[in-house]
């Protein structure tokens, strides 16, 4: 009998606005990594038929050339489309409290705001498939 299970799929496409300027750091091996957060709204109608808006705040990490481009171009309030995949991580605080988070690892980031041609950069940068096997520097 054939295996009817569906293959695993981990792809995320989000649009939103940067909640603050990106934070560029470097791993001990020198690889650039940038973290930023986007706010993404989802409009919906409540039980009374009135439009409401739910806002999600999503942490995003980008590596290498993409990290540097996001750092150069990204500013608080910038509209972006992020394509990537979800990754979960867990850690223990200095106080011994276990924490966990789910974040998006960006493969591409497209800036939607218009800029003057002299300020334009490669707006759609591909992410290398493999990320460094190092701890994040933050």
MIDRENNU-623181 format. One line per field, with one value per atom (N, C-alpha, C, O): z, y, x; atom name; residue in three letters. Coordinates in steps of 0.1 Angstrom, whole numbers. Last residue first. Example, Ala and Ser with C-alpha at 12.3 -4.5 7.8 and 13.67 -1.06 7.14 Angstrom:
2
up <- [71 71 79 80 78 78 78 85];
north <- [-22 -11 0 11 -57 -45 -33 -33];
east <- [128 137 129 134 132 123 132 142];
name <- [N CA C O N CA C O];
resn <- [SER SER SER SER ALA ALA ALA ALA];
//
This chain:
138
up <- [203 212 216 224 184 193 202 208 182 179 189 200 177 186 181 176 145 157 165 160 120 131 144 153 96 104 116 121 73 82 90 92 39 52 60 55 17 24 38 47 15 14 22 33 3 15 11 5 -21 -17 -6 -4 -20 -19 -14 -4 -33 -32 -32 -42 -37 -27 -25 -15 -38 -43 -33 -21 -35 -33 -38 -41 -41 -43 -41 -44 -41 -28 -29 -19 -66 -61 -48 -44 -70 -76 -71 -71 -38 -49 -56 -49 -29 -26 -39 -50 -15 -27 -22 -11 3 3 -9 -12 4 -4 -6 -15 3 8 -1 -13 9 -1 5 13 17 23 12 5 20 12 20 27 41 29 19 11 76 63 52 54 100 94 79 71 125 111 107 110 156 148 134 130 188 174 166 169 220 210 196 193 255 241 232 237 286 277 263 260 320 306 298 302 345 339 324 316 357 356 350 350 356 368 368 377 331 342 355 364 312 316 327 333 286 300 304 301 255 263 277 281 222 236 243 238 191 199 213 217 158 173 180 176 128 136 151 154 96 110 117 112 67 74 89 94 43 50 56 50 32 29 36 36 39 43 39 42 28 26 29 24 45 40 37 43 52 48 41 32 80 66 63 71 107 99 85 77 111 117 108 103 82 92 98 92 61 70 80 86 45 40 51 50 60 52 49 49 71 80 72 78 47 56 65 68 38 30 39 37 59 56 48 50 56 69 66 71 30 33 46 46 35 26 28 28 66 56 48 54 77 77 65 55 98 84 86 95 117 116 102 95 133 120 122 127 152 152 139 136 150 146 145 139 163 163 161 169 150 155 154 144 156 152 159 171 144 153 148 136 142 136 147 158 130 141 134 123 119 116 128 134 132 131 128 132 137 123 121 110 162 159 144 140 163 163 160 155 139 152 152 141 111 116 129 130 107 108 113 119 96 98 99 92 109 103 106 117 105 109 102 90 119 108 112 122 125 130 118 108 129 121 128 135 140 143 134 131 135 135 137 137 134 139 138 140 113 118 123 117 110 113 118 126 94 98 100 93 107 99 103 115 124 115 106 98 143 131 121 110 163 166 153 152 143 151 154 148 146 139 149 161 140 149 140 129 137 130 140 148 140 149 143 144 124 125 134 135 142 132 135 146 147 151 141 132 134 146 152 160 99 110 122 121 89 90 101 112 66 78 77 67 55 52 64 72 50 58 52 46 44 37 45 48 51 57 47 43 52 44 49 52 54 64 56 54 52 45 55 64 47 56 48 38 25 29 39 38 38 30 35 46 35 43 34 24 22 18 27 26 7 18 15 6 -8 -9 4 11 0 0 0 7];
north <- [372 380 371 375 358 366 375 384 324 338 346 343 298 304 319 325 282 289 294 296 271 262 268 261 293 288 280 283 278 288 283 271 269 265 278 287 284 273 270 268 319 306 296 299 339 334 321 312 365 351 348 353 396 389 375 373 421 407 399 394 446 445 430 428 460 448 444 440 495 484 471 472 530 516 506 508 556 549 534 527 565 566 558 555 563 554 554 543 567 573 563 555 542 550 556 552 529 535 543 549 499 514 519 513 472 477 492 497 450 463 468 469 416 426 439 438 391 402 412 416 356 368 378 375 339 335 347 348 342 348 342 341 324 326 330 323 334 332 334 344 317 328 324 312 309 306 318 329 301 311 305 296 296 291 302 310 290 298 292 284 282 277 286 289 297 296 292 298 302 288 286 275 327 324 309 305 329 328 324 319 307 320 318 307 285 286 299 302 279 282 284 283 270 271 273 270 276 275 276 282 269 271 269 261 284 277 279 291 286 287 279 268 304 292 294 303 329 321 308 303 361 347 339 343 392 383 369 364 424 410 401 402 455 444 432 431 490 479 468 471 506 501 489 480 512 516 511 512 515 514 520 530 503 513 511 506 487 486 497 500 489 494 496 505 477 490 497 509 454 464 478 488 440 444 456 465 436 444 449 461 420 433 442 454 397 405 419 429 389 394 402 412 380 392 398 410 366 369 381 392 361 358 364 366 372 370 369 375 366 366 364 355 380 375 376 386 378 379 373 362 395 383 386 396 402 407 395 386 408 399 405 412 423 425 415 413 424 417 419 417 445 443 436 441 445 446 443 438 457 453 455 466 442 454 449 438 422 426 437 442 411 422 427 436 394 388 399 395 410 404 399 400 404 410 402 390 414 404 411 422 418 423 412 402 415 406 412 411 428 429 419 415 425 421 421 415 438 438 436 443 423 430 429 419 427 423 430 442 414 425 419 407 408 404 416 428 396 407 401 392 387 382 394 402 378 388 382 373 359 359 370 370 356 368 368 377 338 334 346 345 348 348 345 349 368 357 357 365 402 392 381 382 421 416 407 403 446 438 434 443 451 450 440 428 474 461 462 473 497 495 481 476 484 491 489 481 471 478 486 495 470 469 477 488 457 468 465 460 430 439 450 453 397 411 419 415 365 375 389 391 332 344 354 352 302 313 325 328 267 279 290 287 236 247 260 263 205 218 229 230 170 182 194 194 152 157 169 176 132 143 147 145 97 109 120 118 74 85 97 107 50 59 71 79 22 34 43 43 -12 0 12 13];
east <- [227 218 207 198 241 249 240 245 230 228 236 237 254 244 243 252 257 263 251 240 256 253 258 262 242 253 248 238 219 222 234 236 214 220 223 229 204 196 201 193 206 213 205 201 180 188 194 187 178 176 185 196 162 175 173 165 149 145 157 161 160 149 145 138 190 184 173 176 181 190 183 171 178 174 185 196 186 186 182 183 182 196 197 208 154 163 177 184 137 143 153 159 113 125 129 126 83 90 102 101 79 79 87 97 84 73 72 66 110 105 95 97 112 110 104 94 133 126 124 134 138 137 130 120 141 148 148 157 141 138 147 159 126 140 137 132 105 106 121 127 101 104 105 104 89 89 92 86 104 99 99 106 107 107 101 94 124 117 117 126 127 127 119 107 147 134 135 142 171 167 153 147 181 173 168 162 191 201 194 200 169 174 184 186 172 170 176 188 155 167 162 151 145 142 155 166 128 140 137 127 116 114 127 135 110 119 115 113 94 93 104 107 108 102 102 110 99 109 102 93 94 92 103 115 79 89 85 74 74 69 81 92 70 78 69 59 72 64 72 80 87 89 79 79 87 75 76 66 121 109 97 98 139 137 123 114 161 150 150 161 185 172 161 153 206 208 195 194 194 199 201 198 189 178 182 175 215 205 194 189 225 231 222 221 209 209 215 209 215 202 201 195 242 239 225 223 235 245 241 238 201 215 222 216 173 179 194 200 145 159 164 158 116 122 138 143 87 101 107 103 56 64 79 83 26 40 49 49 -6 4 18 20 -37 -23 -14 -14 -69 -60 -46 -43 -96 -83 -74 -73 -130 -120 -107 -106 -161 -148 -139 -139 -192 -182 -168 -164 -209 -207 -197 -195 -210 -220 -218 -226 -188 -202 -212 -223 -165 -169 -183 -190 -145 -158 -161 -160 -111 -122 -134 -133 -77 -90 -101 -99 -47 -57 -70 -75 -14 -28 -36 -34 18 10 -5 -8 49 35 26 27 81 71 57 55 114 100 91 93 147 137 123 121 181 168 159 164 207 199 186 180 241 227 219 224 271 261 248 243 297 286 276 272 319 319 307 306 321 328 327 332 304 318 327 338 281 284 299 307 270 279 281 283 240 251 259 255 215 226 236 242 183 195 205 203 161 167 179 186 139 150 156 156 105 117 128 126 86 82 93 91 78 89 85 81 47 56 66 63 38 36 46 52 32 35 31 23 46 40 42 52 48 48 40 28 65 57 59 70 66 68 59 47 71 73 77 88 57 59 60 51 61 61 64 71 39 52 51 41 12 16 31 34 8 11 16 23 4 -5 -2 -10 23 23 15 19 5 13 12 2 8 0 9 19];
name <- [N CA C O N CA C O N CA C O N CA C O N CA C O N CA C O N CA C O N CA C O N CA C O N CA C O N CA C O N CA C O N CA C O N CA C O N CA C O N CA C O N CA C O N CA C O N CA C O N CA C O N CA C O N CA C O N CA C O N CA C O N CA C O N CA C O N CA C O N CA C O N CA C O N CA C O N CA C O N CA C O N CA C O N CA C O N CA C O N CA C O N CA C O N CA C O N CA C O N CA C O N CA C O N CA C O N CA C O N CA C O N CA C O N CA C O N CA C O N CA C O N CA C O N CA C O N CA C O N CA C O N CA C O N CA C O N CA C O N CA C O N CA C O N CA C O N CA C O N CA C O N CA C O N CA C O N CA C O N CA C O N CA C O N CA C O N CA C O N CA C O N CA C O N CA C O N CA C O N CA C O N CA C O N CA C O N CA C O N CA C O N CA C O N CA C O N CA C O N CA C O N CA C O N CA C O N CA C O N CA C O N CA C O N CA C O N CA C O N CA C O N CA C O N CA C O N CA C O N CA C O N CA C O N CA C O N CA C O N CA C O N CA C O N CA C O N CA C O N CA C O N CA C O N CA C O N CA C O N CA C O N CA C O N CA C O N CA C O N CA C O N CA C O N CA C O N CA C O N CA C O N CA C O N CA C O N CA C O N CA C O N CA C O N CA C O N CA C O N CA C O N CA C O N CA C O N CA C O N CA C O N CA C O N CA C O N CA C O N CA C O N CA C O N CA C O N CA C O N CA C O N CA C O N CA C O N CA C O N CA C O N CA C O N CA C O];
resn <- [UNK UNK UNK UNK UNK UNK UNK UNK UNK UNK UNK UNK UNK UNK UNK UNK UNK UNK UNK UNK UNK UNK UNK UNK UNK UNK UNK UNK UNK UNK UNK UNK UNK UNK UNK UNK UNK UNK UNK UNK UNK UNK UNK UNK UNK UNK UNK UNK UNK UNK UNK UNK UNK UNK UNK UNK UNK UNK UNK UNK UNK UNK UNK UNK UNK UNK UNK UNK UNK UNK UNK UNK UNK UNK UNK UNK UNK UNK UNK UNK UNK UNK UNK UNK UNK UNK UNK UNK UNK UNK UNK UNK UNK UNK UNK UNK UNK UNK UNK UNK UNK UNK UNK UNK UNK UNK UNK UNK UNK UNK UNK UNK UNK UNK UNK UNK UNK UNK UNK UNK UNK UNK UNK UNK UNK UNK UNK UNK UNK UNK UNK UNK UNK UNK UNK UNK UNK UNK UNK UNK UNK UNK UNK UNK UNK UNK UNK UNK UNK UNK UNK UNK UNK UNK UNK UNK UNK UNK UNK UNK UNK UNK UNK UNK UNK UNK UNK UNK UNK UNK UNK UNK UNK UNK UNK UNK UNK UNK UNK UNK UNK UNK UNK UNK UNK UNK UNK UNK UNK UNK UNK UNK UNK UNK UNK UNK UNK UNK UNK UNK UNK UNK UNK UNK UNK UNK UNK UNK UNK UNK UNK UNK UNK UNK UNK UNK UNK UNK UNK UNK UNK UNK UNK UNK UNK UNK UNK UNK UNK UNK UNK UNK UNK UNK UNK UNK UNK UNK UNK UNK UNK UNK UNK UNK UNK UNK UNK UNK UNK UNK UNK UNK UNK UNK UNK UNK UNK UNK UNK UNK UNK UNK UNK UNK UNK UNK UNK UNK UNK UNK UNK UNK UNK UNK UNK UNK UNK UNK UNK UNK UNK UNK UNK UNK UNK UNK UNK UNK UNK UNK UNK UNK UNK UNK UNK UNK UNK UNK UNK UNK UNK UNK UNK UNK UNK UNK UNK UNK UNK UNK UNK UNK UNK UNK UNK UNK UNK UNK UNK UNK UNK UNK UNK UNK UNK UNK UNK UNK UNK UNK UNK UNK UNK UNK UNK UNK UNK UNK UNK UNK UNK UNK UNK UNK UNK UNK UNK UNK UNK UNK UNK UNK UNK UNK UNK UNK UNK UNK UNK UNK UNK UNK UNK UNK UNK UNK UNK UNK UNK UNK UNK UNK UNK UNK UNK UNK UNK UNK UNK UNK UNK UNK UNK UNK UNK UNK UNK UNK UNK UNK UNK UNK UNK UNK UNK UNK UNK UNK UNK UNK UNK UNK UNK UNK UNK UNK UNK UNK UNK UNK UNK UNK UNK UNK UNK UNK UNK UNK UNK UNK UNK UNK UNK UNK UNK UNK UNK UNK UNK UNK UNK UNK UNK UNK UNK UNK UNK UNK UNK UNK UNK UNK UNK UNK UNK UNK UNK UNK UNK UNK UNK UNK UNK UNK UNK UNK UNK UNK UNK UNK UNK UNK UNK UNK UNK UNK UNK UNK UNK UNK UNK UNK UNK UNK UNK UNK UNK UNK UNK UNK UNK UNK UNK UNK UNK UNK UNK UNK UNK UNK UNK UNK UNK UNK UNK UNK UNK UNK UNK UNK UNK UNK UNK UNK UNK UNK UNK UNK UNK UNK UNK UNK UNK UNK UNK UNK UNK UNK UNK UNK UNK UNK UNK UNK UNK UNK UNK UNK UNK UNK UNK UNK UNK UNK UNK UNK UNK UNK UNK UNK UNK UNK UNK UNK UNK UNK UNK UNK UNK UNK UNK UNK];
//
